[in-house]
């Protein structure tokens, strides 16, 4: 048991967290201590998914808080840590333990996503270590921008990284995210050096990330990493637009249409031409 006492989830959060106990009753000093040690993480939600976020059936946990401000983010409610609920790592691991049979039967496991999971490295470290002790396959879904927060000990407990590369050139990357590209590229190269399997993800947005030059740069980068076993070209959609409105945020892509089937296939062809398994 954790040294801190867990409260039951409030009515406002019980549905979103699927009955997962929360630490909302803690005083601020205890909460800050738990966050610092990784006993507690700020969680937005979790779900069971199949053939998404890694192989097999996954328990994907979305933490709150992200340093990027991607124009096409379909979960803008995970950008701020204030939109999360404090959850004990031990309680999350207890839920993971319940699904071990499902994971074994489907070749699945857990995926820590966000927001940005590497914004909470202590929490991620505890959950990943606990999952490996349970014999569960582990994955993290990250932009790599905070890759420096993941030490080698943490990455030793990661079986798969879903690396979201937003663009292949600095100008486009900054336009999409508001941040620099280099940390993502450096993190991917580090993963390759450590021999960690990587699935590269690329969101295709007409008029933003569909330029052949930036796609080719991402494809060349992916092909340079021996541990990239798969590329996923993800067509832009408008499913997150209402969330931006509800949060009072300025949504820059209101008039952007999803890419055509021809554009999606021609983009995937750029990756396939480099010998990459691409979906």
C-alpha positions in Angstrom: 0.0 0.0 0.0 1.1 3.6 -0.6 2.0 5.7 2.4 -0.8 8.1 1.5 -4.5 7.5 2.0 -6.6 7.4 -1.2 -10.0 9.1 -1.4 -12.8 7.7 -3.5 -13.5 9.5 -6.8 -15.9 12.4 -6.8 -19.1 12.2 -8.8 -17.6 14.6 -11.3 -14.7 12.3 -12.1 -15.9 8.8 -11.3 -17.3 8.3 -14.8 -14.3 9.7 -16.6 -11.9 7.6 -14.6 -14.0 4.5 -14.7 -14.2 4.0 -11.0 -10.4 4.4 -10.5 -9.8 5.8 -7.0 -8.4 9.3 -6.9 -6.4 11.3 -4.3 -8.6 14.4 -4.5 -9.0 14.5 -0.7 -5.3 15.1 0.0 -3.9 18.3 1.4 -1.6 20.3 -0.9 1.6 19.4 0.9 0.8 15.7 0.7 -0.3 16.0 -2.9 2.9 17.8 -4.0 5.0 15.2 -2.2 3.2 12.4 -4.0 3.6 14.1 -7.4 7.3 14.7 -6.7 8.0 11.0 -5.7 5.7 9.6 -8.5 3.3 8.0 -6.0 0.7 10.2 -7.6 0.1 11.3 -11.2 -2.3 13.8 -12.8 -4.5 11.6 -14.9 -7.2 12.8 -17.3 -8.8 9.5 -18.3 -8.2 5.9 -19.3 -9.7 3.4 -21.7 -9.4 -0.1 -23.1 -8.8 -0.1 -26.9 -7.9 -2.7 -29.5 -5.5 -2.3 -32.4 -4.8 1.3 -31.2 -1.9 2.7 -29.2 0.2 -0.5 -29.7 -0.4 -4.2 -30.3 -3.4 -6.1 -28.9 -5.8 -4.8 -26.4 -4.3 -1.8 -24.6 -5.2 -0.1 -21.4 -4.3 3.5 -22.4 -3.9 6.0 -19.6 -4.0 9.7 -20.6 -2.2 12.1 -18.2 -2.8 15.8 -18.2 -0.3 18.4 -19.1 1.7 19.0 -22.2 4.4 21.5 -23.3 3.3 21.5 -26.9 0.3 23.4 -28.3 -0.4 21.4 -31.5 -2.9 23.2 -33.8 -4.7 19.9 -34.5 -4.7 18.4 -31.0 -7.9 16.4 -30.7 -7.6 16.3 -26.9 -7.0 20.0 -26.0 -8.4 19.2 -22.6 -5.2 17.3 -21.8 -3.0 20.3 -22.5 -3.2 21.7 -18.9 -2.3 19.7 -15.8 -5.3 21.5 -14.1 -7.6 19.2 -16.1 -6.3 16.1 -14.5 -7.2 14.2 -11.4 -4.6 13.0 -8.9 -4.3 9.2 -9.0 -2.1 6.8 -7.1 0.4 4.8 -9.2 -0.5 1.8 -7.0 -4.2 2.2 -7.8 -3.5 2.4 -11.5 -1.3 -0.8 -11.2 -4.1 -2.6 -9.4 -6.4 -1.9 -12.4 -3.7 -3.0 -14.7 -3.4 -6.3 -12.7 -7.1 -7.0 -13.3 -6.6 -7.0 -17.1 -3.5 -9.2 -17.3 -5.6 -12.1 -18.7 -6.9 -9.8 -21.5 -3.4 -8.7 -22.3 -2.0 -12.2 -22.4 -4.9 -13.4 -24.7 -4.5 -10.5 -27.2 -0.8 -9.8 -27.0 -1.7 -6.4 -25.5 -0.5 -4.3 -22.6 -0.5 -0.8 -21.3 0.2 2.5 -23.0 0.9 5.7 -21.1 -0.2 8.7 -23.2 -1.3 12.3 -22.7 -1.0 15.1 -22.7 2.6 14.2 -22.5 3.6 11.3 -20.3 7.2 12.4 -20.0 6.0 15.6 -18.2 5.4 13.2 -15.3 8.6 11.1 -15.3 8.5 9.9 -11.7 4.9 8.7 -12.1 5.7 7.1 -15.4 8.7 5.3 -13.9 6.7 3.8 -11.1 3.9 2.6 -13.4 6.2 1.2 -16.0 8.3 -0.7 -13.4 5.2 -2.1 -11.7 3.7 -3.2 -15.1 6.9 -5.0 -16.0 6.9 -6.8 -12.6 3.4 -7.9 -13.6 4.7 -9.3 -16.9 2.8 -6.7 -18.9 3.9 -5.2 -22.2 4.5 -1.5 -21.9 4.4 1.4 -24.3 4.6 5.2 -24.1 3.0 7.6 -26.6 5.1 10.8 -26.7 6.2 13.7 -28.8 9.8 13.1 -27.6 10.1 16.8 -26.8 10.8 16.0 -23.1 12.9 12.9 -23.9 15.6 14.2 -21.6 13.2 13.4 -18.7 13.3 9.6 -19.5 16.5 8.2 -18.1 17.9 4.8 -19.3 16.4 3.1 -16.2 12.9 4.2 -17.2 13.4 3.3 -20.8 14.6 -0.2 -19.8 11.0 -0.8 -18.7 9.6 0.4 -22.1 8.9 -2.2 -24.8 7.5 0.1 -27.4 7.6 3.9 -28.0 4.9 5.6 -30.2 6.9 8.6 -31.3 4.8 11.4 -32.7 6.8 13.4 -35.2 4.8 16.5 -36.1 6.9 17.7 -39.1 10.2 17.2 -40.7 11.4 20.8 -40.9 11.9 23.4 -38.1 9.5 26.0 -39.6 6.6 23.7 -39.9 7.2 22.0 -36.6 7.2 25.4 -34.8 4.0 26.4 -36.6 2.3 23.1 -35.6 3.6 22.9 -32.0 5.1 26.2 -30.9 8.3 24.3 -30.0 11.6 23.2 -31.5 12.0 20.0 -33.5 15.5 19.0 -32.4 14.5 17.3 -29.0 12.2 14.9 -30.8 14.8 13.9 -33.3 17.4 13.5 -30.6 15.0 11.3 -28.6 14.3 9.1 -31.5 18.0 8.6 -32.2 18.5 7.7 -28.5 15.7 5.1 -28.6 17.4 3.6 -31.7 20.7 3.4 -29.9 19.1 1.6 -27.0 17.4 -0.8 -29.3 13.8 0.1 -28.3 11.1 -0.7 -30.8 9.5 2.5 -32.2 6.3 3.2 -34.1 6.5 6.6 -35.8 3.3 8.5 -36.1 2.6 11.4 -38.5 -0.6 13.4 -38.6 -1.4 14.5 -42.2 -3.1 17.9 -42.2 -3.9 19.5 -45.6 -2.1 22.9 -46.0 0.0 22.3 -42.9 1.9 19.0 -42.9 1.2 17.7 -46.4 4.1 19.3 -48.2 6.2 16.7 -49.9 9.5 18.2 -48.6 8.5 18.0 -44.9 7.0 14.5 -45.4 10.2 13.3 -47.1 12.3 14.7 -44.2 10.3 12.7 -41.7 10.5 9.6 -43.9 14.3 10.0 -44.3 14.5 10.3 -40.5 12.4 7.2 -39.9 14.4 5.2 -42.4 17.6 6.2 -40.6 16.4 4.6 -37.3 16.8 0.7 -37.4 14.3 0.3 -34.5 11.4 2.0 -36.4 9.3 -1.1 -37.2 6.1 0.7 -38.3 4.9 4.1 -39.5 1.3 5.3 -39.1 0.1 8.2 -41.3 -2.9 9.5 -39.4 -5.4 11.6 -41.4 -6.4 14.8 -39.8 -10.0 15.0 -38.6 -12.3 17.6 -36.9 -13.4 15.4 -34.0 -11.7 17.7 -31.5 -13.0 21.0 -32.7 -15.9 21.2 -30.3 -13.5 20.7 -27.3 -11.5 23.7 -28.4 -14.7 25.8 -28.4 -15.9 24.5 -25.1 -12.5 25.4 -23.5 -12.6 28.9 -25.0 -9.5 28.2 -27.1 -8.8 29.7 -30.5 -8.9 26.8 -33.1 -6.9 27.7 -36.1 -8.0 24.8 -38.3 -11.8 25.4 -38.4 -11.9 25.5 -42.2 -9.4 22.7 -42.8 -10.8 19.6 -44.4 -9.6 16.0 -43.8 -7.1 14.8 -46.4 -8.4 13.0 -49.5 -7.8 9.3 -49.9 -5.4 10.1 -52.7 -3.3 12.4 -50.5 -3.2 9.9 -47.7 -2.0 7.2 -50.0 0.6 9.4 -51.8 1.9 10.4 -48.4 2.2 6.8 -47.2 3.9 6.0 -50.5 6.7 8.4 -49.6 7.4 6.3 -46.4 7.0 3.0 -48.2 9.5 4.1 -50.9 12.1 4.0 -48.1 11.3 0.4 -47.2 9.1 1.3 -44.2 6.1 -0.7 -43.2 3.4 2.0 -43.4 -0.3 2.2 -42.5 
